């Protein structure tokens, strides 16, 4: 299979969007919670179980892109060969 390299920011954005949607479907309204850090209470983030699930799914989605479609981040290329936006 031919390898296709895409800009790293687009690559990460795609994986994050798909993974976030999978996580929200799994956890529903229990996906997010306010931060427990002092001074950061107004920051909304994944609750702990959702974050663990997201991390696992992120790796799965990235593997799927690579193994099924042959799509890679341009970070896998030597610097001089990276695709510029």
Rosetta blueprint (number, residue, H / E / L):
1 X L
2 X L
3 X L
4 X E
5 X E
6 X E
7 X L
8 X H
9 X H
10 X H
11 X H
12 X H
13 X H
14 X H
15 X H
16 X H
17 X H
18 X H
19 X H
20 X H
21 X H
22 X H
23 X H
24 X H
25 X H
26 X H
27 X H
28 X H
29 X H
30 X H
31 X L
32 X E
33 X E
34 X E
35 X L
36 X L
37 X L
38 X L
39 X L
40 X L
41 X L
42 X L
43 X L
44 X E
45 X E
46 X E
47 X L
48 X H
49 X H
50 X H
51 X H
52 X H
53 X H
54 X H
55 X H
56 X H
57 X H
58 X H
59 X H
60 X H
61 X H
62 X H
63 X H
64 X H
65 X H
66 X H
67 X H
68 X H
69 X H
70 X L
71 X E
72 X E
73 X E
74 X H
75 X H
76 X H
77 X L
78 X L
79 X H
80 X H
81 X H
82 X L
83 X L
84 X L
85 X L
